[in-house]
Amino acid sequence: MMIKHMQHIIILFLFAAYFHPIFASDVTIEEAANKIINRDTDIHYSEILRVIAKHGHQLPLETQAELQARGFDFSRQIVSSYRPQNLDYFIDEGIFRFHYTLTGTDAVSPLDADNNGIPDYVDLIITTFTNIGVIDFTDMEFVRPPSDGWYTQIDDGGSDHYDVYIFNLETGYYGYVQAEDYAQNNSPITRGDNEYSTDVEEDRAMVTFMALRNNYNDFSGIESEIIEVTSAHEFFHAVQYGYDGWEAGWLLEATAVWMEEHHYDHINDCYQFLQEFFNEPYLAINYDVNRGYGAYIYFSYLTDNRVSNSFIRTIFERSREYNSFDIDYSIPTVISALNDYGLDFESVTHDFFIANGMLSNSDSAGIYQYSESSTFPMDLPTLEQTITASSDTTMYYYNQILETYSALYYLVDTQDSTWNNLVIDLLTQDSENMRYYVTSIVEHKNDSTPNTYDVLTAQTQTIDVSSIDSVIFVVSAFGYDTINSEFSIRIIKNSSVEMATDMELIPISNQYSLNNPYPNPFNAQVTIQYTVPKNQSFDIAIYDILGNQIRRFNNQKSTSQSIKWNGMDQYGKHVSSGLYIVQMSTESFSQSKRILLLK
């Protein structure tokens, strides 16, 4: 019998964390105005409109005049472009109103194959928005955008319908959403409150309208798919604005790309952003709006592995709690949303960077897998440096700098026979603003079976590399504001010195974890989340404080990531308020969490 050689690859991850609001690198109002005035097409138009809406009144009067000549309205607190007024047809369908024309440069094609009196192009857009509405509002339970029903002075507005204008946009623009005014701004009492959210009063919800092209003839790709992806992406901006119109641009774009992928997973238009995102791992995930497009992969990782799709809605529900007009609270917003799921931002973001170091769709990658990674247009993130064998037994890398919420990747080539033992030592100590961690991944490659992985955690690691081809260090930092993280590492080969280590090797295939239940305390229902190996079963039991078993869920399967308890015992009777214990167990594993039922 021939036994194939098994290769081993170790990926080491260094992680630093500290949590405060962080400010992304945004477009200035002067830059935004100049891009409009100069008809710059190499821009993210939605972000330019957001910046002008927010800060347009700060511009010099002569610049304001130039923007007014380009169709911008400075009469309101929010500066916006005017709605087109020359579209002489409109059709109401559901909550939407579609405006178009059959004449002039804004005309859509008059083709009407089904003879229903509506151009086929408009029919396609109507069908697309109907499908989008079902997913956004029925399935995912988002609050619909505020209406402009209180408008009385604007033609083709002033209704409960959401307005979509189909006309000839500037060259290169797929579509956009324009914030126009605060919701219900006809009264200081209701100003900024989305009338469709019945349980919360918003302060910064906004009325918007949407623009789509009258054709996509000059764009590469299939026109129907372009319309679908653009509509899903841009309309989600309208939904976002119904919660907080001043939320950070990177978060708006990242979740809008996530939404277009959720709607039209087969199109994978979002892949165009991945190459740049992985080419520049040294940029923070929230560095700027451009970075945000690729940062959708962060939220895909979370919804694929750690949370349900409703997490995206939770983000914007939480965003209402932060006044983001002057300060970027996007990271605290994400932290709050994760806490609602019983998850810790540090932990899951740590896992995200581990997943990027694997890029595996194998079940053996556990909670670090990307189901579509085999079709991604890139491999691992760009390496900062490749370290090869040298005559030196100790190598130092001082003053390594990276931004918070970013990562640097280093490859150590250990194929040379001079490598035996490898020591990874993070020399930078904890400080008031930073905590550092070292995490590694051991990848075992085999030609006949799927790759398997082990996860290691330690500040200092000593690794036998005699049968290992390479080691990838991933250095990641979290901190306050936009300060850079500076760190130093030491690499020692063939060390015979016993070095202190707290390394814990945990095979992914054997990982069980009971996460914090949420909400906690709870009233009607609590969600119990867990992480388990593939194709494994386990039990979850609920006990009262005296140790009496109240409810048991036997032989749960790893195909699910959570169960819900409605506060009833095994006989279907409601239990009383109080403290209860959730216990997850197998033959070799047991973990407990406390929950508080309040009625």
Secondary structure, 3 states (H helix, E strand, C coil): CCCCCCEEEEEEEEEEECCCCCCCCCCCHHHHHHHHHCCCCCCCHHHHHHHHHHHHHHCCHHHHHHHHHCCEECCCCCCEECCCCCCCEEEEECCEEEEECCCCCCCCCCCCCCCCCCCHHHHHHHHHHHHHHHHHHHHCCCCCCCCCCCCCCCCCCCCCCEEEEEECCCCCCCEEEEEEEECCCCCCCCCCCCCCCCCCCCCCCEEEEEEEECCCCCCCCCHHHHHHHHHHHHHHHHHHHCCCCCCCHHHHHHHHHHHHHHHCCCCCHHHHHHHHHHHCCCCCCCCCHHHHHHCHHHHHHHHHHCCCCCHHHHHHHHHCCCCCCCCCCHHHHHHHHHHHCCCCHHHHHHHHHHHHHHCCCCHHHHHHCCCCHHHCCCCCCCCCEEECCCCCCEEEEEEEEEECCEEEEEEEECCCCCCCEEEEEECCCCCCCCEEEEEEEEEEECCCCCCEEEEEECCEEEEECCCEEEEEEEEEECCCCCCEEEEEEEEEECCCCCCCCCCEEEEHHHCCEECCCECCCECCCEEEEEECCCCCEEEEEEEECCCCEEEEEEEEECCCCEEEECCECCCCCECCCEEEEEEEECCCCEEEEEEEECC
